[in-house]
Amino acid sequence: MAAGIPQATTNINEVSVALSRQSQEVVNTQKVGAFLDFAYAAYLAIDLYFEEIGGIYTDILDDNKAVVLGTEVDVTTLGGNLALSVAMDVIQARRDSMEGLAKAGLKNENKLWTLR
């Protein structure tokens, strides 16, 4: 056996698992709390889009540099403008895909509610 590699235990007494109704309720509440409806997902798409665009424009106005897709670019150069253009396309495409999925979900939900 190699030194420094921890061994898995097979003794059940060394394992502490709390299986009470309260811990199960917390887990279930967290699962349901993370579930979003389709209208809220469409709102999040728009909110995220404008938050990112606003952050980029604020950076540009402050010092002619912007953090685009994790990289700082100088927007006064041709390469910086190209990177900014690609980033704007990516941000717009993400918004469109998020809104499209939300609208498709809303249409399906509407059809389910109107079935007779």
C-alpha positions in Angstrom: 0.0 0.0 0.0 1.2 3.5 -0.8 1.9 5.9 2.0 -0.4 8.8 2.4 -3.5 7.3 0.6 -6.5 7.2 3.0 -8.2 3.8 3.4 -12.0 3.5 3.0 -13.7 2.4 6.2 -16.0 -0.6 6.3 -17.1 -0.1 9.9 -20.6 1.3 10.0 -20.0 2.7 13.5 -17.5 5.2 12.1 -20.1 6.7 9.7 -22.4 9.3 11.1 -25.5 9.8 9.0 -28.4 11.9 10.3 -31.6 10.6 8.9 -34.3 12.5 10.8 -37.5 14.1 9.4 -35.9 17.5 9.9 -32.9 16.8 7.7 -35.1 15.3 5.0 -37.3 18.3 5.1 -34.4 20.6 4.6 -33.1 18.6 1.7 -36.5 18.5 0.0 -37.1 22.3 0.6 -33.7 23.0 -1.1 -34.6 20.9 -4.1 -38.0 22.6 -4.5 -36.5 26.0 -3.8 -34.1 25.6 -6.8 -36.9 24.8 -9.2 -37.8 27.8 -11.3 -40.9 28.4 -13.3 -40.7 29.4 -17.0 -41.8 33.0 -16.6 -39.1 33.6 -14.0 -36.5 31.9 -16.2 -37.4 34.4 -19.0 -37.0 37.2 -16.5 -33.6 35.9 -15.4 -32.4 35.7 -19.1 -33.2 39.4 -19.6 -31.8 40.4 -16.2 -28.5 38.5 -16.7 -28.2 40.0 -20.2 -28.5 43.6 -19.1 -26.4 43.1 -16.0 -23.5 41.8 -18.1 -23.9 44.5 -20.8 -24.1 47.2 -18.1 -20.9 45.9 -16.5 -19.0 45.8 -19.8 -20.2 49.4 -20.7 -19.2 50.7 -17.3 -15.7 49.2 -17.6 -15.4 50.8 -21.1 -16.4 54.2 -19.8 -14.1 54.0 -16.8 -10.8 53.1 -18.5 -11.4 52.0 -22.2 -10.9 48.3 -21.1 -13.4 45.6 -20.5 -13.4 42.2 -19.0 -14.9 40.1 -21.8 -15.4 36.4 -21.3 -12.9 36.4 -18.6 -10.2 38.3 -20.4 -9.4 42.0 -20.1 -9.3 43.7 -23.5 -8.4 47.2 -24.7 -11.4 48.4 -26.8 -9.3 51.1 -28.5 -7.5 48.4 -30.5 -8.9 46.4 -33.5 -8.4 43.1 -31.6 -10.2 44.5 -28.6 -13.1 45.5 -30.7 -13.3 42.1 -32.3 -13.2 40.4 -28.9 -15.9 42.8 -27.7 -18.1 42.0 -30.8 -17.7 38.2 -30.3 -18.5 38.6 -26.6 -21.6 40.6 -27.4 -22.7 37.9 -29.8 -22.2 35.2 -27.2 -24.1 37.1 -24.6 -27.0 37.8 -27.0 -27.1 34.1 -28.1 -27.2 33.0 -24.5 -30.1 35.3 -23.8 -31.9 34.1 -26.9 -31.5 30.5 -26.0 -32.6 31.0 -22.4 -35.7 33.0 -23.6 -36.5 30.4 -26.3 -36.4 27.6 -23.8 -38.6 29.5 -21.4 -41.1 30.4 -24.1 -41.2 26.8 -25.3 -41.8 25.7 -21.7 -44.6 28.2 -21.3 -46.3 27.0 -24.5 -46.1 23.4 -23.3 -47.4 24.4 -19.9 -50.3 26.3 -21.5 -51.2 23.3 -23.7 -51.2 21.1 -20.6 -53.5 23.4 -18.7 -56.0 23.8 -21.6 -56.3 20.0 -22.4 -59.7 18.7 -21.8 
